[in-house]
Every structure is written in structure tokens, then in C-alpha cells.
């Protein structure tokens, strides 16, 4: 679930899921149905779904950095020093794959290194 949810972009989260997220928080705090939810989320220190996605993706990238994931996950992400034969200032950063397809640009492979 974490990798699948991390693969989603903010605009790809189903509208129903976002709707029920905001509707649920209004029911819990007994707010009116016309109240804005960002102040409610802030007041009760509740994360929104895109924020949860970013945290899960950040955890995944950190696990890759400290090498606590299985070996097949390391083949998905490469660093710049494996790609370039010359020294760069960003040789330890994750390499962003070049792609022309939008669905790959929104996947966790491309979104993870950008965090």
C-alpha cells in the first residue's frame, strides 16, 4: 500500500477519496459542511492525503539511501555516479530517469528523487 500510494501524484488521488477525507474530518470535529478543512487539519495536526503520500515516499527514499531495502529495489534507483563517468557535484544524488511518458513521470521512480 505504501509504495502504491507513494506512486500517486496529488492530482491522481481519486476525488472520492479526497472528498471522504474532508467529509470525515468535518464529521469528527462536528463542523458545518461548508467549513473549510485546511484550518481544521492544521488545528488538530492531521495530515492530508498528499502529505501522507510525500512522507511515505520520503521514507522509501531514506531506506534506499541507508540500504535497508531488499536488493531488487536498488536496481530501480541509481545514483549519478553510476550514470556519469566524470565527477560532478551531485554524484551522490539519485538519478532522474529521462522519460517522455506522463505516467512514468508521476510514478514513485521519478517522484522519489525529486523530494
Rosetta constraint file for C-alpha pairs under 8 A:
AtomPair CA 1 CA 5 HARMONIC 5.84 0.50
AtomPair CA 2 CA 6 HARMONIC 5.84 0.50
AtomPair CA 2 CA 53 HARMONIC 7.85 0.50
AtomPair CA 2 CA 56 HARMONIC 6.13 0.50
AtomPair CA 2 CA 57 HARMONIC 7.85 0.50
AtomPair CA 3 CA 7 HARMONIC 6.07 0.50
AtomPair CA 3 CA 56 HARMONIC 7.55 0.50
AtomPair CA 3 CA 57 HARMONIC 7.35 0.50
AtomPair CA 3 CA 60 HARMONIC 7.93 0.50
AtomPair CA 3 CA 108 HARMONIC 7.46 0.50
AtomPair CA 4 CA 8 HARMONIC 6.94 0.50
AtomPair CA 5 CA 53 HARMONIC 6.05 0.50
AtomPair CA 5 CA 56 HARMONIC 7.98 0.50
AtomPair CA 6 CA 53 HARMONIC 4.99 0.50
AtomPair CA 6 CA 54 HARMONIC 6.84 0.50
AtomPair CA 6 CA 56 HARMONIC 6.07 0.50
AtomPair CA 6 CA 57 HARMONIC 5.19 0.50
AtomPair CA 6 CA 107 HARMONIC 7.96 0.50
AtomPair CA 6 CA 108 HARMONIC 5.94 0.50
AtomPair CA 7 CA 106 HARMONIC 6.90 0.50
AtomPair CA 7 CA 107 HARMONIC 4.66 0.50
AtomPair CA 7 CA 108 HARMONIC 4.27 0.50
AtomPair CA 7 CA 109 HARMONIC 7.83 0.50
AtomPair CA 7 CA 111 HARMONIC 7.69 0.50
AtomPair CA 8 CA 12 HARMONIC 5.75 0.50
AtomPair CA 8 CA 13 HARMONIC 6.44 0.50
AtomPair CA 8 CA 53 HARMONIC 7.58 0.50
AtomPair CA 8 CA 106 HARMONIC 6.70 0.50
AtomPair CA 8 CA 107 HARMONIC 6.52 0.50
AtomPair CA 8 CA 108 HARMONIC 7.36 0.50
AtomPair CA 9 CA 13 HARMONIC 6.71 0.50
AtomPair CA 9 CA 50 HARMONIC 7.74 0.50
AtomPair CA 9 CA 106 HARMONIC 5.77 0.50
AtomPair CA 9 CA 107 HARMONIC 7.55 0.50
AtomPair CA 10 CA 50 HARMONIC 5.56 0.50
AtomPair CA 13 CA 17 HARMONIC 6.97 0.50
AtomPair CA 13 CA 18 HARMONIC 7.14 0.50
AtomPair CA 14 CA 18 HARMONIC 6.63 0.50
AtomPair CA 15 CA 19 HARMONIC 5.98 0.50
AtomPair CA 16 CA 20 HARMONIC 6.06 0.50
AtomPair CA 17 CA 21 HARMONIC 6.07 0.50
AtomPair CA 18 CA 22 HARMONIC 6.35 0.50
AtomPair CA 18 CA 49 HARMONIC 7.36 0.50
AtomPair CA 19 CA 23 HARMONIC 5.99 0.50
AtomPair CA 20 CA 24 HARMONIC 5.66 0.50
AtomPair CA 21 CA 25 HARMONIC 6.38 0.50
AtomPair CA 21 CA 48 HARMONIC 7.97 0.50
AtomPair CA 21 CA 49 HARMONIC 7.93 0.50
AtomPair CA 22 CA 26 HARMONIC 6.31 0.50
AtomPair CA 22 CA 37 HARMONIC 6.37 0.50
AtomPair CA 23 CA 27 HARMONIC 6.32 0.50
AtomPair CA 23 CA 33 HARMONIC 7.60 0.50
AtomPair CA 24 CA 28 HARMONIC 6.20 0.50
AtomPair CA 25 CA 29 HARMONIC 6.29 0.50
AtomPair CA 25 CA 37 HARMONIC 7.69 0.50
AtomPair CA 25 CA 40 HARMONIC 7.79 0.50
AtomPair CA 25 CA 41 HARMONIC 7.83 0.50
AtomPair CA 26 CA 30 HARMONIC 5.72 0.50
AtomPair CA 26 CA 31 HARMONIC 4.94 0.50
AtomPair CA 26 CA 32 HARMONIC 6.88 0.50
AtomPair CA 26 CA 33 HARMONIC 6.78 0.50
AtomPair CA 26 CA 35 HARMONIC 7.87 0.50
AtomPair CA 26 CA 37 HARMONIC 7.38 0.50
AtomPair CA 27 CA 31 HARMONIC 6.48 0.50
AtomPair CA 31 CA 35 HARMONIC 6.53 0.50
AtomPair CA 36 CA 40 HARMONIC 7.39 0.50
AtomPair CA 37 CA 41 HARMONIC 6.12 0.50
AtomPair CA 38 CA 42 HARMONIC 6.18 0.50
AtomPair CA 39 CA 43 HARMONIC 5.98 0.50
AtomPair CA 40 CA 44 HARMONIC 6.27 0.50
AtomPair CA 41 CA 45 HARMONIC 5.79 0.50
AtomPair CA 41 CA 46 HARMONIC 4.93 0.50
AtomPair CA 41 CA 47 HARMONIC 6.65 0.50
AtomPair CA 41 CA 48 HARMONIC 7.36 0.50
AtomPair CA 42 CA 46 HARMONIC 6.54 0.50
AtomPair CA 47 CA 51 HARMONIC 5.94 0.50
AtomPair CA 47 CA 52 HARMONIC 6.29 0.50
AtomPair CA 48 CA 52 HARMONIC 6.34 0.50
AtomPair CA 49 CA 53 HARMONIC 6.21 0.50
AtomPair CA 50 CA 54 HARMONIC 6.26 0.50
AtomPair CA 51 CA 55 HARMONIC 6.28 0.50
AtomPair CA 52 CA 56 HARMONIC 6.22 0.50
AtomPair CA 53 CA 57 HARMONIC 6.15 0.50
AtomPair CA 54 CA 58 HARMONIC 5.99 0.50
AtomPair CA 54 CA 115 HARMONIC 7.82 0.50
AtomPair CA 55 CA 59 HARMONIC 6.16 0.50
AtomPair CA 56 CA 60 HARMONIC 6.29 0.50
AtomPair CA 57 CA 61 HARMONIC 6.27 0.50
AtomPair CA 57 CA 108 HARMONIC 7.25 0.50
AtomPair CA 57 CA 112 HARMONIC 5.96 0.50
AtomPair CA 58 CA 62 HARMONIC 6.10 0.50
AtomPair CA 58 CA 112 HARMONIC 6.93 0.50
AtomPair CA 58 CA 115 HARMONIC 6.91 0.50
AtomPair CA 59 CA 63 HARMONIC 6.13 0.50
AtomPair CA 60 CA 64 HARMONIC 6.37 0.50
AtomPair CA 60 CA 112 HARMONIC 7.91 0.50
AtomPair CA 61 CA 65 HARMONIC 6.24 0.50
AtomPair CA 61 CA 112 HARMONIC 6.27 0.50
AtomPair CA 61 CA 113 HARMONIC 7.27 0.50
AtomPair CA 62 CA 66 HARMONIC 6.26 0.50
AtomPair CA 63 CA 67 HARMONIC 5.84 0.50
AtomPair CA 63 CA 68 HARMONIC 5.25 0.50
AtomPair CA 63 CA 69 HARMONIC 6.06 0.50
AtomPair CA 64 CA 68 HARMONIC 6.38 0.50
AtomPair CA 64 CA 69 HARMONIC 6.10 0.50
AtomPair CA 64 CA 73 HARMONIC 7.67 0.50
AtomPair CA 64 CA 74 HARMONIC 6.82 0.50
AtomPair CA 69 CA 73 HARMONIC 6.54 0.50
AtomPair CA 69 CA 74 HARMONIC 7.60 0.50
AtomPair CA 70 CA 74 HARMONIC 7.33 0.50
AtomPair CA 71 CA 75 HARMONIC 7.13 0.50
AtomPair CA 72 CA 76 HARMONIC 7.20 0.50
AtomPair CA 73 CA 77 HARMONIC 7.09 0.50
AtomPair CA 74 CA 78 HARMONIC 7.08 0.50
AtomPair CA 76 CA 109 HARMONIC 7.14 0.50
AtomPair CA 77 CA 94 HARMONIC 6.71 0.50
AtomPair CA 77 CA 95 HARMONIC 7.13 0.50
AtomPair CA 77 CA 109 HARMONIC 7.07 0.50
AtomPair CA 78 CA 82 HARMONIC 6.75 0.50
AtomPair CA 78 CA 83 HARMONIC 7.82 0.50
AtomPair CA 78 CA 94 HARMONIC 5.77 0.50
AtomPair CA 78 CA 95 HARMONIC 5.61 0.50
AtomPair CA 79 CA 83 HARMONIC 7.08 0.50
AtomPair CA 79 CA 91 HARMONIC 6.66 0.50
AtomPair CA 79 CA 92 HARMONIC 5.74 0.50
AtomPair CA 79 CA 93 HARMONIC 5.49 0.50
AtomPair CA 79 CA 94 HARMONIC 4.25 0.50
AtomPair CA 79 CA 95 HARMONIC 4.90 0.50
AtomPair CA 80 CA 84 HARMONIC 6.15 0.50
AtomPair CA 80 CA 90 HARMONIC 6.96 0.50
AtomPair CA 80 CA 91 HARMONIC 4.72 0.50
AtomPair CA 80 CA 92 HARMONIC 6.18 0.50
AtomPair CA 80 CA 93 HARMONIC 6.04 0.50
AtomPair CA 80 CA 94 HARMONIC 6.11 0.50
AtomPair CA 80 CA 95 HARMONIC 5.06 0.50
AtomPair CA 81 CA 85 HARMONIC 6.92 0.50
AtomPair CA 81 CA 86 HARMONIC 7.83 0.50
AtomPair CA 81 CA 87 HARMONIC 7.42 0.50
AtomPair CA 81 CA 88 HARMONIC 7.88 0.50
AtomPair CA 81 CA 91 HARMONIC 4.75 0.50
AtomPair CA 81 CA 92 HARMONIC 6.56 0.50
AtomPair CA 83 CA 95 HARMONIC 7.72 0.50
AtomPair CA 87 CA 91 HARMONIC 6.83 0.50
AtomPair CA 93 CA 113 HARMONIC 7.86 0.50
AtomPair CA 94 CA 113 HARMONIC 5.60 0.50
AtomPair CA 95 CA 113 HARMONIC 7.19 0.50
AtomPair CA 96 CA 110 HARMONIC 6.06 0.50
AtomPair CA 96 CA 113 HARMONIC 6.67 0.50
AtomPair CA 96 CA 114 HARMONIC 7.97 0.50
AtomPair CA 97 CA 110 HARMONIC 6.79 0.50
AtomPair CA 99 CA 104 HARMONIC 7.00 0.50
AtomPair CA 99 CA 105 HARMONIC 6.96 0.50
AtomPair CA 100 CA 105 HARMONIC 7.86 0.50
AtomPair CA 101 CA 105 HARMONIC 6.50 0.50
AtomPair CA 102 CA 106 HARMONIC 6.40 0.50
AtomPair CA 103 CA 107 HARMONIC 6.35 0.50
AtomPair CA 104 CA 109 HARMONIC 7.63 0.50
AtomPair CA 104 CA 110 HARMONIC 6.94 0.50
AtomPair CA 105 CA 109 HARMONIC 7.96 0.50
AtomPair CA 105 CA 110 HARMONIC 5.50 0.50
AtomPair CA 105 CA 111 HARMONIC 7.06 0.50
AtomPair CA 106 CA 110 HARMONIC 6.56 0.50
AtomPair CA 106 CA 111 HARMONIC 6.24 0.50
AtomPair CA 107 CA 111 HARMONIC 6.07 0.50
AtomPair CA 108 CA 112 HARMONIC 5.32 0.50
AtomPair CA 109 CA 113 HARMONIC 7.41 0.50
AtomPair CA 110 CA 114 HARMONIC 6.98 0.50
AtomPair CA 111 CA 115 HARMONIC 6.71 0.50
